[in-house]
Amino acid sequence: MRPHSIAYYVGHGCDICGGCAVITKNLSDGNFFIMCDDCMSEWSDPDTNNRLPRNFDWIDIKNATLEEIQDLGWEKYITGNYVDFECV
């Protein structure tokens, strides 16, 4: 495994399983959303409980960068981060 990126998470975790709710970017359409790194549940933004349908390939998503998060105005929701590892 090698370091892949920094994952920025929001709140106290996923309300479904307790995993980290990470700010994520859909590369195919450029939209940002929140995704649990354990159960893969998705929300439209850190302010709501609006669930999203899965409509992307796993290869088309990445952790949002701090700069992208700041551009969205979502940095106030960040409660922590961790190094995400790529399995190779």
Backbone as a printed PyTorch tensor [residue, N CA C, xyz], in Angstrom:
tensor([[[  0.8460,  -1.1800,   0.0000],
         [  0.0000,   0.0000,   0.0000],
         [  0.8860,   1.2360,   0.0000]],

        [[  0.3870,   2.2970,  -0.6220],
         [  1.1200,   3.5570,  -0.6020],
         [  0.1290,   4.6920,  -0.3220]],

        [[  0.6070,   5.7920,   0.2770],
         [ -0.2890,   6.9210,   0.5280],
         [ -0.9150,   7.3920,  -0.7740]],

        [[ -2.1890,   7.6560,  -0.7350],
         [ -2.9300,   8.0480,  -1.9300],
         [ -3.3470,   9.5150,  -1.8490]],

        [[ -3.9930,   9.8940,  -0.7590],
         [ -4.4610,  11.2650,  -0.5940],
         [ -4.8820,  11.4680,   0.8560]],

        [[ -5.2180,  12.7050,   1.1770],
         [ -5.7600,  13.0170,   2.4950],
         [ -7.2830,  12.9790,   2.3810]],

        [[ -7.9310,  12.2750,   3.2940],
         [ -9.3890,  12.2440,   3.3520],
         [ -9.8330,  13.1830,   4.4710]],

        [[-10.6800,  14.1480,   4.1390],
         [-11.2180,  15.0850,   5.1260],
         [-12.6210,  14.6370,   5.4830]],

        [[-12.8570,  14.4110,   6.7820],
         [-14.1760,  13.9390,   7.1760],
         [-14.9270,  15.0060,   7.9490]],

        [[-16.2460,  14.8180,   8.0110],
         [-17.1460,  15.7910,   8.6180],
         [-17.9350,  15.1320,   9.7420]],

        [[-18.3690,  15.9300,  10.6700],
         [-19.2230,  15.4480,  11.7500],
         [-18.5540,  14.3930,  12.6060]],

        [[-19.3740,  13.6320,  13.2770],
         [-18.8850,  12.5780,  14.1680],
         [-18.9430,  11.2100,  13.5200]],

        [[-19.2090,  11.1790,  12.2320],
         [-19.2420,   9.9110,  11.5140],
         [-20.5810,   9.6410,  10.8770]],

        [[-20.6210,   8.5610,  10.1380],
         [-21.8270,   8.1360,   9.4300],
         [-22.9210,   7.7970,  10.4270]],

        [[-24.1270,   8.3040,  10.1900],
         [-25.2400,   8.0030,  11.0940],
         [-25.8160,   6.6090,  10.8480]],

        [[-25.3130,   5.9110,   9.8430],
         [-25.7720,   4.5510,   9.5640],
         [-24.8680,   3.5180,  10.2380]],

        [[-23.5370,   3.6630,  10.0380],
         [-22.6230,   2.6350,  10.5480],
         [-21.5370,   3.1710,  11.4770]],

        [[-21.3950,   4.4920,  11.5810],
         [-20.3650,   5.0720,  12.4320],
         [-19.0360,   5.3010,  11.7440]],

        [[-18.9380,   4.9740,  10.4550],
         [-17.7030,   5.1920,   9.7090],
         [-17.4410,   6.6710,   9.4770]],

        [[-16.3290,   6.9930,   8.8650],
         [-15.9700,   8.3780,   8.5670],
         [-16.7410,   8.8640,   7.3410]],

        [[-17.4030,  10.0070,   7.4820],
         [-18.1280,  10.6290,   6.3790],
         [-17.1870,  11.6040,   5.6880]],

        [[-16.6720,  11.2190,   4.5300],
         [-15.5810,  11.9150,   3.8410],
         [-16.1220,  12.7920,   2.7100]],

        [[-15.5370,  13.9850,   2.5600],
         [-15.8980,  14.8650,   1.4480],
         [-15.2530,  14.3060,   0.1830]],

        [[-16.0910,  14.0170,  -0.8110],
         [-15.6970,  13.2610,  -1.9930],
         [-16.0810,  14.0130,  -3.2600]],

        [[-15.3290,  13.7810,  -4.3370],
         [-15.6310,  14.4020,  -5.6240],
         [-15.9110,  13.3320,  -6.6650]],

        [[-16.9840,  13.5230,  -7.4240],
         [-17.3140,  12.6760,  -8.5590],
         [-16.5800,  13.2600,  -9.7670]],

        [[-15.5730,  12.5600, -10.2610],
         [-14.7500,  13.0820, -11.3540],
         [-15.5010,  13.1870, -12.6760]],

        [[-16.5260,  12.3650, -12.8700],
         [-17.2280,  12.3830, -14.1610],
         [-18.1110,  13.6070, -14.3310]],

        [[-18.6360,  14.1690, -13.2280],
         [-19.4760,  15.3650, -13.3770],
         [-18.9890,  16.5600, -12.5510]],

        [[-17.9410,  16.3670, -11.7400],
         [-17.3810,  17.4620, -10.9610],
         [-18.1260,  17.8010,  -9.6900]],

        [[-19.1850,  17.0540,  -9.3720],
         [-19.9670,  17.3400,  -8.1670],
         [-19.2920,  16.7790,  -6.9210]],

        [[-19.5130,  17.4550,  -5.8020],
         [-18.9870,  17.0350,  -4.5180],
         [-20.1140,  16.4940,  -3.6650]],

        [[-19.8020,  15.5350,  -2.8100],
         [-20.7860,  14.9440,  -1.9170],
         [-20.0550,  14.3420,  -0.7310]],

        [[-20.8040,  13.8230,   0.2150],
         [-20.2470,  13.1750,   1.3940],
         [-20.4540,  11.6760,   1.2360]],

        [[-19.4020,  10.8920,   1.4910],
         [-19.5210,   9.4430,   1.3760],
         [-18.8880,   8.7750,   2.5840]],

        [[-19.5800,   7.8050,   3.1540],
         [-19.0370,   7.0330,   4.2610],
         [-17.9550,   6.1050,   3.7280]],

        [[-16.7950,   6.1140,   4.3780],
         [-15.6970,   5.2650,   3.8980],
         [-15.8580,   3.8020,   4.3060]],

        [[-16.8860,   3.4840,   5.0990],
         [-17.1430,   2.0890,   5.4620],
         [-18.3160,   1.4940,   4.6860]],

        [[-19.5120,   2.0830,   4.8180],
         [-20.6970,   1.4920,   4.1840],
         [-21.0260,   2.1060,   2.8210]],

        [[-20.2820,   3.1450,   2.4260],
         [-20.4180,   3.8060,   1.1310],
         [-21.7510,   4.5240,   0.9360]],

        [[-22.4410,   4.8540,   2.0310],
         [-23.6350,   5.6920,   1.9190],
         [-23.2120,   7.0680,   1.4610]],

        [[-24.0990,   7.7670,   0.7640],
         [-23.7690,   9.0900,   0.2470],
         [-24.8270,  10.1100,   0.6200]],

        [[-24.3630,  11.3630,   0.8290],
         [-25.2330,  12.4880,   1.1180],
         [-24.8730,  13.6380,   0.1930]],

        [[-25.8470,  14.4880,  -0.0960],
         [-25.6130,  15.5770,  -1.0400],
         [-24.6600,  16.6400,  -0.4950]],

        [[-24.6640,  16.8760,   0.8060],
         [-23.7840,  17.8710,   1.3980],
         [-23.7080,  17.6380,   2.9100]],

        [[-22.7910,  18.3160,   3.5950],
         [-22.6090,  18.0660,   5.0230],
         [-23.7330,  18.6110,   5.9020]],

        [[-24.6140,  19.4200,   5.3350],
         [-25.6840,  20.0580,   6.1050],
         [-26.9750,  19.2510,   6.1630]],

        [[-27.1220,  18.2460,   5.3170],
         [-28.4000,  17.5480,   5.2170],
         [-28.2330,  16.0450,   5.3650]],

        [[-29.3480,  15.3730,   5.4830],
         [-29.3720,  13.9140,   5.4710],
         [-29.9230,  13.3970,   4.1450]],

        [[-29.8810,  14.2250,   3.0960],
         [-30.3880,  13.8070,   1.7890],
         [-29.5050,  12.7080,   1.2330]],

        [[-30.0300,  11.5170,   1.1100],
         [-29.2850,  10.4000,   0.5470],
         [-29.2240,  10.5280,  -0.9680]],

        [[-28.1370,  10.0750,  -1.5460],
         [-27.9550,  10.1060,  -2.9960],
         [-27.9570,   8.6890,  -3.5500]],

        [[-28.4980,   8.5160,  -4.7560],
         [-28.3660,   7.2050,  -5.4100],
         [-26.9470,   7.0510,  -5.9360]],

        [[-26.4360,   5.8490,  -5.9740],
         [-25.1050,   5.6220,  -6.5540],
         [-25.2170,   5.7190,  -8.0660]],

        [[-24.4590,   6.6380,  -8.6370],
         [-24.5320,   6.8230, -10.0860],
         [-23.1510,   7.0620, -10.6770]],

        [[-22.1490,   6.3940, -10.1250],
         [-20.7920,   6.5670, -10.6080],
         [-20.0490,   5.2550, -10.5130]],

        [[-18.9650,   5.1500, -11.2470],
         [-18.0490,   4.0290, -11.1010],
         [-17.0520,   4.3920, -10.0130]],

        [[-16.6020,   3.4080,  -9.2540],
         [-15.6560,   3.6860,  -8.1690],
         [-14.3900,   4.3480,  -8.6840]],

        [[-14.0300,   4.1060,  -9.9120],
         [-12.8270,   4.7140, -10.4760],
         [-13.0250,   6.2100, -10.7150]],

        [[-14.2630,   6.6750, -10.7310],
         [-14.5820,   8.0670, -11.0320],
         [-14.7260,   8.9530,  -9.8000]],

        [[-14.2950,   8.4960,  -8.6260],
         [-14.3870,   9.3320,  -7.4370],
         [-13.0170,   9.4840,  -6.7920]],

        [[-12.8540,  10.5570,  -6.0190],
         [-11.6210,  10.7910,  -5.2710],
         [-11.9480,  11.6230,  -4.0440]],

        [[-11.0320,  11.6420,  -3.0960],
         [-11.1880,  12.5180,  -1.9460],
         [-11.0130,  13.9600,  -2.4170]],

        [[-11.8540,  14.8470,  -1.9150],
         [-11.7170,  16.2630,  -2.2420],
         [-10.4560,  16.8160,  -1.5810]],

        [[ -9.7910,  17.7180,  -2.2610],
         [ -8.6100,  18.3720,  -1.6830],
         [ -9.0730,  19.4900,  -0.7480]],

        [[ -8.1820,  19.9320,   0.1280],
         [ -8.5200,  21.0290,   1.0290],
         [ -8.8840,  22.2830,   0.2380]],

        [[ -8.1660,  22.5440,  -0.8430],
         [ -8.4690,  23.7160,  -1.6700],
         [ -9.8820,  23.6260,  -2.2730]],

        [[-10.2520,  22.4520,  -2.7620],
         [-11.6030,  22.2680,  -3.3140],
         [-12.6570,  22.4630,  -2.2280]],

        [[-12.3850,  21.9450,  -1.0460],
         [-13.3250,  22.0720,   0.0720],
         [-13.4900,  23.5370,   0.4630]],

        [[-12.3940,  24.2710,   0.4970],
         [-12.4570,  25.7010,   0.8100],
         [-13.2270,  26.4570,  -0.2640]],

        [[-13.0480,  26.0980,  -1.5330],
         [-13.8000,  26.7360,  -2.6180],
         [-15.2990,  26.5180,  -2.4670]],

        [[-15.6880,  25.3630,  -1.9280],
         [-17.1000,  25.0530,  -1.6900],
         [-17.6570,  25.7720,  -0.4630]],

        [[-16.7660,  26.2160,   0.4260],
         [-17.2070,  26.7960,   1.6960],
         [-17.5370,  25.7360,   2.7330]],

        [[-17.0480,  24.5070,   2.5260],
         [-17.3580,  23.4000,   3.4350],
         [-16.2820,  23.1880,   4.4990]],

        [[-15.2210,  24.0120,   4.5300],
         [-14.1450,  23.7710,   5.4940],
         [-14.6290,  23.8580,   6.9350]],

        [[-15.7080,  24.5920,   7.1900],
         [-16.2370,  24.7020,   8.5510],
         [-16.7960,  23.3700,   9.0560]],

        [[-17.0550,  22.4270,   8.1630],
         [-17.5960,  21.1210,   8.5510],
         [-16.5120,  20.0840,   8.8510]],

        [[-15.2700,  20.3740,   8.4840],
         [-14.1850,  19.4060,   8.6710],
         [-13.9210,  19.2100,  10.1620]],

        [[-13.9360,  17.9580,  10.5880],
         [-13.6330,  17.6490,  11.9950],
         [-12.3620,  16.8270,  12.1280]],

        [[-11.7510,  16.4570,  11.0090],
         [-10.5100,  15.7000,  11.0550],
         [-10.1080,  15.2330,   9.6770]],

        [[ -8.9690,  14.5390,   9.6290],
         [ -8.5020,  13.9850,   8.3660],
         [ -7.6050,  12.7900,   8.6480]],

        [[ -7.3560,  12.0190,   7.6170],
         [ -6.4460,  10.8830,   7.7080],
         [ -5.8380,  10.6380,   6.3430]],

        [[ -4.6900,   9.9480,   6.3300],
         [ -4.0590,   9.5760,   5.0650],
         [ -4.7890,   8.3540,   4.5390]],

        [[ -5.3090,   8.4740,   3.3370],
         [ -6.0090,   7.3780,   2.6830],
         [ -4.9680,   6.6040,   1.8700]],

        [[ -4.9950,   5.2970,   1.9400],
         [ -4.0170,   4.4760,   1.2500],
         [ -4.6070,   3.8050,   0.0290]],

        [[ -3.8150,   3.7370,  -1.0190],
         [ -4.1870,   3.0510,  -2.2460],
         [ -3.6240,   1.6290,  -2.1680]],

        [[ -4.4510,   0.6550,  -2.3840],
         [ -3.9930,  -0.7430,  -2.3500],
         [ -3.3670,  -1.0830,  -3.6900]],

        [[ -2.0960,  -1.4300,  -3.6750],
         [ -1.3890,  -1.8470,  -4.8980],
         [ -0.4910,  -3.0160,  -4.5990]]])
